[in-house]
Amino acid sequence: MPTVRRTIQKAVNTILIPAGYELLPRFKRDYVRSYQPLRQTLKEAKKAGLSIGDYLDKKYQLPGVTQSTIDQLASYGILNSQIKRVCEIGPGTGRYLERIQRLCSPSSYEVYETDPQWDDYVVRMFHVTSRKTDGLSLRQTDNDSVDLVHAHRVFPYLPFIVQCRYFLEMIRITKPGGWIVFDTFTEPCMTEELLQKWIGDQRTDPCMVPRKFMEDLFARRQCTLRWSFFIHFRPGITEYLVFAKNRT
């Protein structure tokens, strides 16, 4: 029955999403928003002669931000052939997924994507494994099983407690010696100047998590903050944090 409902939902959304509407399952959280409409995005990227990732970077006036993020992470030496199993939260179009696959060639790549159309797309295009998502957990992934779990431009819009639940899940599924990578809004992302930009942009959805709180939360669970950096996130910035799960 769930498969039939999902098939019907996809068929209806094929018509609704281009018009700006979406049929949602009952469990879907109010903070889980529809991603870019698939067909329209593919069409516009093709017309622009760009990859989907480059097209979205340009659309949001952040040219090259996807690649610069990957380049920064690669500079730490964590994206290499030792990464055998990967889990990504909210891959969307697959713009980060594609680049990480190219660098690491993992044997297993799991995704938790709430948008059914993009979920099907990344499975079809990149041969990844789709996991059932509830917008709160990574429940289909085993404890201590992945070398890298990551999320890009997902957490900045999630409520504080939801982010914390994901943090705990990321710690749970990461192997000792593995990596946890994500970006979110921290205090330096909301200086007076940046705050005024968000207010001027008429946005009310950004959610901030104190950096010290995150460091302590991860440290209590044997994870160490190794690196952090800032990346443009129109109209401001977000902070990337790279945690290593300590070997026992």
N, C-alpha and C positions, 0 to 999 in steps of 0.2 A: 503493500500500500504506500509506504513512504516514497518508493521509486516512482509510482504512478503520479502521486501529488507533485513531486519535483518536476516530472516531465511536463505536466500541465502548467506548472508555474513558469517554467522556462518558455513554453510556447506563448503564454499570455504576455510575459515580459518582453518577448521579441517585438511585440506590437506597442506595449506601453512605454518602455524605457526611452525610445527615441522621442517620445512626446513629453518626457519629463516625469513619468509616473512609474511605480513599481509595485508588483504584488509581492508581499512579504509573508514568510511563514509566521505562525503565531509566536514561536519562541524568539523571534528576532528582536534583539535589544534596540531600544530607541536611539542609542548612540552609534549603531552600526549603519553607516550610510551607504547608499548605492555608489558604486565607483563610476568611472567614465563609461558612457554607453558604448558597448563593444563595436557594433557595426559602424557607427558614426566615427569613432576614434580611428578604426582601421582605415576607413575611407579617407579621412582627413590627413592621416599620416602618409598614406600612399600618394595623395594629391600633392603633398608638400615634398615628396621625394625623400622622406626621412624615416628612420626606424621609429617605432612607437615611443621608445624612451626619449630619443632626441626631440621628437615632435612634442611630447608633453613638457619637456624642459623648456622648449621654446614658447609653448603656449602659455606657460606660467612665468614667462620672462626670467627664467633661470637656466640659460643655455649652458650645457655641459655639467650640470650639477650632479647628475647620476654618475657619470664617469669619474668626476673628481672625488666623489664619495668612495667609490670602489678603489681608486688610486690611493687614497689616503689609508684605507684599510689594508691594502696590499703592501703598503710601505712598512707596516708593522710586522710583515712576514707571517701573517696568520691565514692568508688565502693561498694554500699550496696543496700539493698532492697528498699531504697527510690528512687532509679533510676528506673522509670517506663517506660520512653520513651527515646530511644537512636537513634542517627543518626551518622553514620560513613562514612567518606569520604575515598574512595579507600581501601576497606577491603581486596582486593586481594584474597589470599587463605583462609582468615577468621581466621588467627592465633591469632589475637588480639580479634576479634569478639567472638570466641569460649570461651575464658577465661573470657571476660566481661559478657557474657550471664550466665556463670556458677556462677559468683560472685553476679550478680545483679538480675537475673531472670526477666528482663524487660518484660512488656506486649506488647511493640511495639519496633521494631528495624528496622530502615530504612537504606538502603545503597545506596550510589552513586558510582558506579564502572564503569569505562570506558571500561574495557575488557569484552566483551560479554560472553565469555566462563566462566571466573571466576565469573561473575555476576550470571549466571545460576547455577553455582556450589554452591555458598554460599546460594542462595535462596533454592536450593534443600536440602542441608545438614543441614542448620541452621534455615530454615523456617522464613527468614527475608523478608522484603518488599523491592523490587527493585524500585528505583526511576530513572526517565530519567535524564541523566546527559549531560551537555553541556561543561564540563571541566572548568566551571567558577562560577557556582552558585548552590544553593540548592533550586531551584525555586519551587519544588513540596512539600516543607515542610512549614507549616504555621508559622507565627510569634509567638514568645513566647510559643512554643509548646513542646520542648524537655528538659529533665532533664540533658542530657549529649550529647554533640557533640564532636567527636574526630577524629583525623587522625594520622596515624603512618607511618613515612618514605615516606610521600607523598610530603609535602611542600618543602623539601630540594632541589628538582629538578624543582620546579615551578618558573617562572619569578616573579619578585617583585610585579608587579601590579596584577598578577593573585592571588598570596598569599593574597594581601590586599583585593581583591574582596571576597575571601573565608573568611577572617577574619570578614568582615562586614556581610556576610551571616550567619556565625556561631553566631555572636552576635544577629542578627535578630531573629533566630529561637529558641534561648535559653530562657527558662523561667527565670524570676527573681528568684534567689536562685539556678539556675542551673550552670553547669560546662562546660568549654570549654578547651579542652586538645589537644595539638599538639606539634610536634617537628619541628625545622627548624635550619638553620645555623645562628648563631649570632657571634659577634666579637670574643668571647673566643674560638669559634670553628675554627678560622682561625689564630691562633698564627703563628709565623714564622715557627716553627717546623711542625705544622699541614699543613700549606700552602705548604711546600716543599713535604710533603707526597702526597698531591693531585696532585701537578705538576709531581712528580715522577710516579704517577699512570696513567699519561696521560689522566686525566679527565678534562673536560671543562664545565661540566653541573651544578655543585653546584651553588645555588643562596642564597646569604646572605641577611638577613634583620636585621637592627640595633635593638638591644634589647630595647633601650630607645624609639625609634620610636614606637615599638609595645606597650610598656607600656602606652605611651601617647595616642595612637590611641584607645586602649581599655578603658582607663580611661575616655576619653571624652564621651564615650558611656556607662558609669556607670558599667564598669567591672574592677575588681581589681585583680592584679597578686598576687596569694596566695603562690605559690611554683614554683620552677624551679629546674631542675637537668640535668646532662649530661649523655648521653648514647653512647656507642660505635656505630660507623657508619663507617664501613671500607671505606677508610683507616684512618678515623679520628673520630670525635664525632659530635653529634648534641645536641642541648639544648631543653629539654621539658619545656613547660610553661603551667601552670594550672591557668586559670582565673575563677573567680566567678562573675556571673552577679548579681549585687546588687539588693536587694529587694527594692521596692519603698515604 
